[in-house]
Amino acid sequence: MVASMELAKEEGADLVELCIGSMSFSHISDIEQLLKHRLLPSIVSFRPSSPTNLCKCLQVLKLAIELDIEFVEIDLEVATEAVINEFMIKRSNTKIIVSGHLNGESPTTENLGNLIIDLQSTGADIIKLVVDVSYITDVAPIFHMLTHCQVPLIARAVGDRGLISQLLGPKYGAFLVWGSIGDKFVPGLPPLASIKQAYKLEYMNSDTKIFGVVSNPVGHSKGPLLHNPAFRHTGYNGIYVPLLVDDIEEFFRVYSCDDFGGFSVGIPHKEAALRFCDEVHPLAQSIGAVNTIVRRPTDGKLVGYNTDCEACITAIEDAFRGRYVASGQASHVSPIAGKLFVLVGAGGAGRAIAFGAKSRGARVVIFNRRFERAKALAKAVSGEALPYEYLEEFCPEKGMILANASAVGMEPNEDQTPVPKVSLKSYELVFDAVYTPRNTRLLQEAAEVGAVVVSGVEMFNRQALGQFKLFTGGLAPEDFMRKIILEQF
């Protein structure tokens, strides 16, 4: 525990919670030494696992009060009137936190409100809610409680889908937020390093606009590493967070307030999101997928855009032009025109790339595991669809373009590739929309056989610039954002 405190201090923690109930100790004097030599202001908590543990729990918490520890936390079930009165009489500067845990039922404004009433009735200085959530929409009532609670409130939604309870808590008045330390992953807790470096939650206030990436999975997204520093660089009061969304319709229904200024849309929601926009840009409408949604400030309507299309195609064109200029073959015509453009994946990103390739005069051939989707997209772009099992042997001509718009090769499956190395010799250029990892197996093997390679990081940067302009209604700091990508991606 001392080593963990040292690490927390190094990473910039203001406060640590010492969960004494999780420790084994032979005598109360061991705990006394620990508390006397703590390195940071502390919350001392002890959750009794059984009635026999109750005496030890009260003994530890009374000791913490005697030592004038900053905070002690006691469970609601243990916080009888007699116990709280004894704590209040003995304390000098210690603040009393009483916590309640809601599990086994969906959190609603009503049942959270009832729990808060019970917590407040103890006379605690600070109250704490710990809530098990199944969906990201379950966090919304917690924000409501934070906004309206009459006493200082700590709230935590447990699990992957509860992450925003910590990242957005300060906007709604949370007394404090938690982070995990070191390499320890705790579902629902952001790493302390990211709180201090990427999110910088100390700058958040009630006016902060919320943006985020709506995706499932979402842990791979680098968006927070890019957009948050860009917001601060331009002086825009915004925060960009990962949003792990299962049901996109329910998500937009629940988070419909003006606090949420806009969204990036990722796998697998790019096509479905189109249906929940009040208006859609013509390009996005023709593609049938949106990757950016902005809540229009004047009337609150959701407007959908697609910045993937131009981002991908211009990245490919610029890579071609770089080669042609070097060989003295520069041309004003798109270098994609007339080429056979082989696309893997017919989801939202695939649709954007297919329409972009068509707009430049390429001949588009589409492979997708679900052949019906490939056929539908091919029809929309006057292209051709072929069964996925033909991809490996497909080689009607040399000098083709290959674009991977599937999730094959994305973390944690970096060893996978949609096309084997031996088949890549027919391609002049290979693009991979996957950007985690930056240099996928597909790109590594394509470079080894002499193809021009274009990383998904390049597409990510260009589409993010477009998104940032739409989010803020201003210019994106292009040089600054590119520098971040080169340094951190």
N, C-alpha and C positions, 0 to 999 in steps of 0.2 A: 504493500500500500504506500509506503514511503517512496519507493521507486516510481510508482504511478503518479504520485503528487509532484515529484521532480519533473517528470515528463510533461504533466499538465502545465506546470509553471513555465517550462521552456516554450511550450506551444502557445502561451498567452492567456491561459485561463485566469479569470478574476476570482473564481470560487470553485471549490471542489465539494462533492458529496462523498462522505465516508460511510459506506454501507457496512456497519459493524456486524450486522446479523449474518453477513456472508463470510465472516472470518472465523477461524478457530483460534481460541486463546485460552490459556490455562488459568489466568488470574486477572482480575480487574485492573491490577497494577500495570499489566501489559498495555491495556487500552489507555490508561492514564499517561504512560510514557509517549505513546503515539500522539495523543491529542496535544500534549505539551510541546511536542517537536513538529507540529504540523507546519507546512511551508506556505500555506495560503489560507485565507478566510475559508471557513468550512461549514457545511451542513452535516450534522451527525444524525444518522438515521439507523433504526434497528427495527426490522419487521419480524415480529415473533412468528416462527413457523409452527409453534404448538403452545399449548397452555404452560408447559414446563419451561418454555423459553421466556414467558412473560416477565418473570422476576428479573432475569438477566437483562431483558430489554429495558425495564424501568431503572435498573441499577446503572446501566450505561448512560442513559439519557440524563439521569440525575447528576452523574459525574460530569457530563458535558456542561450542564448548567453551572455546577460549582466551579468549573474551570473557565467560565465565561466565554464558551464557544459561541460564535456568532449566531448560529441557527441550530435548533434541534427539531427533528421531524418525528411525529408520532402518528400512527395509523388511527383513523376514526374509530375503529372497533376498540382500541385501547384507551382512547381519549375520554375517559369518564370525567364527570364534573370534579370528583375528588382529585384525580391525577392532575388535571389542568390547573386546579387551584393550588396544588402543592408546587407545581412548576412555576407558576406565576409568583408565588410568595418567595421562592428560593432564588429566582433569577435576578441578575443585575442588569446586564445589557443584552442577554440572549433573547432572540426572537423565536416564538413558538410557531411551527408549521404543523398543521393537521392535514393529513392526506386521505383521500378516498379513491377507491379503484372501482371503475365501472367495467365489468366484463360479463360476457354471456348475453348481452342484449344490445341492440343498435342504439347508439347515442341519439337522443332527441333533445330539443330545447326543454321539454317538460322533465324528463328524468335527470338530465344534467342540472336543471334548476333545483329540483328536489334535493339532489345530493349536495349542492352548494348551500342550500338552506341548513341542512344538517351540519355541514362543516362550519358554517358561520356561527351556528348556535353554541359551538364549543368555546367561543371567545378567543380563538386563535388570532395571532397577529397577521398570519399569512395562511391562505388555504391552497391546497394542491389537488388537481384532478389528474388521474391517470386513466386513460380510456383506451380499450382495445377497439381498433377499427378494422373493418373488412374492406372498405372502399374509401377513396380519397374524398368522396362527398360526405362521409361521416365526420370529417373534420370541421365542416362549416358550422355546426352548432357550438363547437368549442370556441370558435372565433366570436360568435355571438355572446357567449358567456364572458369572455375576456373583455369585450367592449362594455358590458353592462354590469359587471360585478362591482359591488360597493367596497370590497376589501381587496388588498393585493392578492392576485391569483397567479399560480403557476399551473400550466396545463401541458400535458404531453399525450399525444396520440401514439400508441404503440404499434410498431410494424412498418413495413416499407411504405405503405400508403398513408402513413401519418407524418412523413417527413416535413411537410409544410407547416405542421403545428409548431415546429421550432423555427424554421426559416422565416415565417411570416408572423410569429408570435409577437415580436416587438411592435409591429404596426398596430396591433390591436390591444396593446397594453400589458403584455405578459410581464410578470415580475422578473423572470429570468428564463433563459433557454439553456438546454443541454447540448453538449457535443461529445463525440467519442474521441479518444486520444490514441496516438500512435497508429498502428496498423489494425487495431481492434475494430471490427465492423459490428455495429449494433443497429439492427433494422429500425428505421425511423429517426435515428440520430445522425445529423451531419458531422463529418469529421471536424474537430476543433480547428484544425489548420485551414479548412475551407471557410469556416465562419470568420476567421480573422483575415484571410487573404483574399478570397474570391467574393464572399458575400458582404463582408464588413457591416454586420448588422447594427453596429453602434450608430451608423448614419441613418438608419431607418426611422421614419416617423409616421404619423397617421395619414399624411398626404402622399406617401410613397405609392407610386403606381406599380401594380404587379403584372409581370409578364412571365411566360414560362413555356416549356416544351411539353406538349401533350403527346405522350407516347407510351408504348408498352412492348418491350422493356424500355426503360428510360435511363438506367444507370450508366450507359455508355456515352450519353450526350456530353459534349464539350461546350454546349451553349452557355452554361453559367460562367465558365472560365473566360468567355469572350465578351458576352453582353454586359456583365456586371462592371468590369473595369471600364468598358466603353461608356456606360452610363455616367460613371464618376468622372471620367476624362472630359466629357462634354457638359458636366454640371446638371445632367438630367436626373430628377429624383425618381428613380425606378429600381426595381429588383427583378432578376430573372431566375426562375427556380425550376427544378425538374418536377413534372406532374405525372405521376404514374396512374394512368386512366384506363379503367376497364370498360366502362359504358360511357361513350362520348356524349350521347344524348342527355343522359342524366347529369353528366359533368356540366354541360352548358346550361342546363336548367337550374342547377343549384348555385353555380358561381356566375350569376347574371348581373351582379352589381358593378358600378362604375370603377370600383377598386381594381378590377381586372382589366387592364388596358389592351392586352393583346396576347396572342399565342403563336408559337411555332407549332407545327403539326408534324408528327413523325409516324413511324411504323406503329400499328397498321391502320391509322385513322385518316390518312390523307384523302381518300375517296369519300368515306362516310361523312367527314367534316363538312363537305360541300353542302349537304342537306340542311345543316343547322346554321348556315349563313343567311342573313337577311338580304344581302347583295353579294354578287360574285363578279370579279373582274372578267372581262370577255376571254382573255387568254386562259385563265384558270377554268372557266366554264367550258371552253372547247377541249381542254385537256381532261377535264373530269376529276380534277384533284386540286386541293389547296394545301400549301405548306405554311401559309401565313394568314392569320386572322387578326384584324384590328377592330377594337370597339370604337366607333366613331364618336368623338367627344360631343358633337352637337345634338345627337339624338340617341346615343347608346346602341345603335344597330351594329351587328357584326358583319364586317365586310371581308370577303375572302380573296386572297391573291395567290399566285404561284411564282416564286422567285427561283425555284429549282431549274426551270426550263432554260432560261438564258444563262444561269450560272454554269450549268454543265456544258452546254454547247459552246459558249465562249471560251471555257477552259480548254476544251478539245481543239477549237480553232486556233487559239493562241499557241498551243503546243505544236500544232502543225506548222503554223506560220514561222515559229522560231526555227524549225528545221529547214523550211523552204528559204527563208531569208539567208540562213547560213550557207545554203547551196546556190544562192542567186536566182531562185525560182519564185520570187514574191509575186503575188497576184491579188487583185481586188475582189475576185470571186471567192466565195467561201471554199476553203480546202476540203470541206465535207461533201460538196456538190458532186453528185454522180457516183460517190463511193458506196460500197455495200456496207451497211451499218448493222452489225449483229448485236441485238439487245437481249440480255438475260434478265428476266423479271418484268412482270406486267402490273405491278402494284402502283402506288401513287408516284414514286420516284421514276419508275419505268415509263409511266404515261407521260410525264413531263419531258423525259429524254426523247421518247419516240416522236412527240410533236415537234420538239426542237430540231431533231434530225430531219424530219420531213420538211420543216420550214426552210431548211438550207439546201434542199434538193437531193438528199441522200435516199438510197434505196434501203428500206428498213425491213429486216427479218427478225422476228421475235420468237424467243424460246421462253417457256414458263412451265413450271411443274404442273400447274392446272391449265391444260391445253385450251379449255374454253375461254379462259381469260386472255390468253395469247391471241386467239382468233378474233375476239372482240376488239382488242387494241389494234391488231393488224388491219382490220376493216376500217377503223376510225382514221388511220394514217395512210390508207391505200398501200399497205405493206403486205408481208407474207408471214404466216405463222407456221412453225414446224414443231413436231413433238420433241419434248425435252431430251429424249434419249438419242436424238440425232445430233445434238450439239457437239459432242466430242469429235465426230467424224466430219462435221460440216466444213467443206473446203472447196466451194465452186470456183474461187479465184484467189489470186494473191492480192496483198495490199488492202485488206479489209480493215474495218474499225470494229473493235469489240468493246461493249459497254456493259459492265455488271451492275445492275440495279437491284439485285437480290441481296439478302442478308448473308449469303454464303461467304465465309471467311471473316465474319465479324467476331470480335471478342464475345465469348471465350473460346470460339471455334477457329482460332487463327490457322490451324493446320489444314483447313478445308479450302478448296478452290473450285469454281464452277467449270473450269476448262483445264485439262491436263497440259503440262508443259509442251509435250510433243505436238499438240494441236495449235499452239500459239505462233508457230512459225509462219502461218498464213496471214497474220495480222500486222499491219503497219503501225497501228496505234492501239493501245489497250488502256481503257479508263475503268476505274473501280469506284463506285459511289460510297463504298465502305471507307470510313476514315478512322476507325478504331479496330485494328492498329493502323497507323499511318501508311506503312509499307506492307501491304497484304502479301500473302503468298502468291496470289495472281500477279501482282505488279512485280514482285521479285523475279518470278520465272519469266515474265514477259520481257523484262530488261535483259535477262540472261540470253534470250534468243534474238535480241537486237531490236525489239519494238520500242517505239516512243511510248512512255508511260505517263499517265496523268492520275494523280492521287485524288481520292475523294476529299482530302483536306482543301484542295483548290476550289472544288465545287462548294464545299461547306463555307469557305471564306466569302465567296461571291454571293451566295444566297443569303448569308448572314448580313452582309452589307446592305442588301436590298431590304431585308427584314428590319434592320435597325432604322433605316430611313422611314419606313412605314410606321414603326412603333413610335418614333419621336416626332414625326412630321418635320424632320430637318435632315441635315447632311450627316452621313456616317464618317467617323474619323478613320479613313481607309488605311493610311500608313500605320496608325496606332494599332488597329485591329490586326493587320497583317503581321506586325511585329510580335504581338501576343501569340498568334498562331505559330510562328516560327520558333518562338521560345518555349512554348508550353505543350504543343501538340506532338 
